[in-house]
Amino acid sequence: MIKKFASERPFLTRLVIISALSLIFTLLFNEATYLMQKDASDRAPQTITLVIPDGAARQIEAGEPVPSIPEEMVFVVGDVLEVKNEDSVSHQLGPIWVPPGSSGRLVMEQAEKLSLNCSFQSNQFLGLDVRPATNLNTRLIALFLTTPTLAVLIFLYSLAAYPIRSSGAKKASA
């Protein structure tokens, strides 16, 4: 039994070393990739305020867009959209009814693309893109999914490129 383990020891040693190096490489590569591709949805949830300016209703009636209000907005699950109405007319955004001088809130509870009926847009719709946040848990899952695959591939290639000689083969060549 001990002799059998001794013959497998070089393989296990190589596998452990390659696994450790794969973990380090994967960690560095995944984090560098994450930092380069990071966008506005890679953040903690927050409250985002959308202000309906005074005179928005008049601009909409004239067929003009309100320049301070975007046609689409991007959110993270858990964000809260607060709509403040500074106009003299009541406005609506989907389920939110906002009288003049007040505000309403909409919680983004799940990842989805929405097109809500909107009284303060010239096309009468506001697009909302709710994305899942990339958090530490997501990044750790990626790390632990990629590391074993990389370690096994490098281990197999290392055996093909640099075979481990058995102890009997070493004695015969000496």
C-alpha positions in Angstrom: 0.0 0.0 0.0 2.8 2.4 0.9 4.7 1.5 -2.2 1.6 2.2 -4.4 1.2 5.7 -2.8 4.9 6.4 -3.3 4.6 5.7 -7.1 1.6 8.1 -7.2 3.3 10.8 -5.2 5.0 12.6 -8.1 1.6 12.8 -9.9 -0.2 14.2 -6.8 2.6 16.7 -6.2 2.4 18.0 -9.8 -1.4 18.1 -9.6 -1.3 20.1 -6.3 1.3 22.6 -7.7 -0.6 23.0 -11.0 -3.9 23.5 -9.1 -2.4 26.2 -6.9 -0.9 28.0 -9.9 -4.2 27.6 -11.8 -6.1 29.2 -8.9 -3.7 32.2 -8.8 -3.8 32.6 -12.6 -7.6 32.3 -12.8 -8.1 34.8 -9.9 -5.8 37.4 -11.6 -7.3 36.8 -15.1 -11.0 36.8 -13.9 -10.5 40.0 -11.8 -8.6 41.8 -14.6 -11.4 40.9 -17.0 -14.1 42.0 -14.6 -12.4 45.3 -14.0 -12.0 46.0 -17.8 -15.6 45.1 -18.5 -17.2 46.6 -15.5 -20.2 48.8 -16.3 -22.9 50.8 -14.5 -24.8 47.7 -13.4 -21.8 46.4 -11.4 -22.7 48.3 -8.2 -24.7 48.1 -5.1 -28.4 49.0 -5.2 -29.2 52.7 -4.7 -31.9 55.2 -5.0 -32.0 57.0 -8.4 -34.0 60.2 -8.6 -35.7 61.3 -11.8 -36.9 64.9 -11.8 -39.8 66.0 -14.0 -39.0 69.7 -14.6 -41.6 72.5 -14.5 -43.1 72.9 -18.0 -42.7 69.2 -19.0 -46.4 68.9 -19.8 -46.3 71.9 -22.1 -43.3 70.5 -24.0 -45.0 67.1 -24.3 -48.2 68.7 -25.7 -46.1 70.6 -28.2 -44.6 67.2 -29.3 -41.1 68.1 -28.0 -39.1 65.8 -25.8 -38.0 66.8 -22.3 -34.2 67.0 -22.7 -33.5 66.3 -19.0 -35.4 62.9 -19.1 -33.7 59.9 -20.8 -35.7 57.6 -23.0 -34.2 54.5 -21.3 -32.7 53.9 -17.9 -30.5 51.1 -16.5 -31.0 49.8 -13.0 -29.7 47.0 -10.7 -32.0 44.7 -8.9 -32.8 46.4 -5.6 -32.6 49.9 -7.0 -35.3 52.4 -6.1 -36.5 54.8 -8.8 -37.8 58.0 -7.1 -39.8 60.2 -9.5 -40.0 63.9 -8.3 -42.7 66.0 -10.0 -41.7 69.7 -10.2 -44.3 70.3 -12.9 -47.7 71.9 -12.3 -49.5 68.8 -13.8 -49.8 65.3 -12.4 -47.7 62.7 -14.2 -47.7 58.9 -14.4 -45.0 56.3 -14.8 -46.4 52.8 -15.0 -48.1 52.2 -11.6 -46.8 55.4 -10.1 -49.1 58.5 -10.0 -47.2 61.6 -9.1 -49.2 64.8 -8.3 -47.5 68.2 -8.7 -44.9 68.9 -6.0 -44.7 65.3 -4.7 -42.7 62.2 -5.5 -43.3 58.5 -6.0 -41.1 55.4 -5.7 -40.7 52.2 -7.7 -38.6 49.3 -6.4 -36.7 47.2 -9.0 -37.3 43.8 -7.6 -36.2 41.5 -10.4 -34.0 41.5 -13.5 -36.2 42.4 -16.5 -36.7 44.9 -19.4 -39.7 47.1 -18.9 -41.5 49.6 -21.1 -43.8 51.6 -18.9 -46.5 54.0 -19.9 -45.1 57.4 -19.2 -46.9 60.8 -19.3 -43.6 62.8 -19.3 -42.2 61.4 -22.5 -43.2 62.5 -26.0 -43.5 58.9 -27.1 -45.5 58.0 -23.9 -43.1 55.2 -22.9 -40.0 55.0 -20.7 -37.7 52.0 -21.1 -36.3 50.4 -17.9 -33.6 47.8 -18.0 -33.2 46.1 -14.6 -30.0 44.0 -14.5 -28.7 41.6 -11.8 -25.8 43.1 -9.9 -22.4 41.4 -10.3 -21.3 40.8 -6.7 -18.6 38.9 -4.9 -20.7 35.7 -4.9 -21.0 35.8 -8.7 -17.3 36.3 -9.1 -16.4 33.5 -6.7 -18.6 31.1 -8.6 -16.8 32.0 -11.8 -13.5 31.4 -10.1 -14.4 28.0 -8.7 -15.9 26.9 -12.1 -12.9 27.8 -14.2 -10.0 26.8 -11.8 -10.5 23.0 -11.8 -10.9 22.9 -15.6 -7.8 24.9 -16.2 -5.8 22.8 -13.6 -6.9 19.5 -15.2 -6.0 20.7 -18.7 -2.6 22.0 -17.7 -1.9 18.8 -15.7 -2.7 16.6 -18.7 -0.6 18.7 -21.1 2.2 18.7 -18.6 2.1 14.8 -18.5 2.3 14.7 -22.3 5.1 17.3 -22.5 7.1 16.3 -19.4 6.2 12.6 -18.5 6.9 11.5 -15.0 9.4 8.6 -15.0 8.7 5.7 -12.7 11.4 5.0 -10.0 12.3 1.8 -11.8 13.0 3.7 -15.0 15.3 6.1 -13.1 17.4 3.2 -11.7 17.6 1.4 -15.1 19.0 4.6 -16.7 21.6 5.1 -13.9 
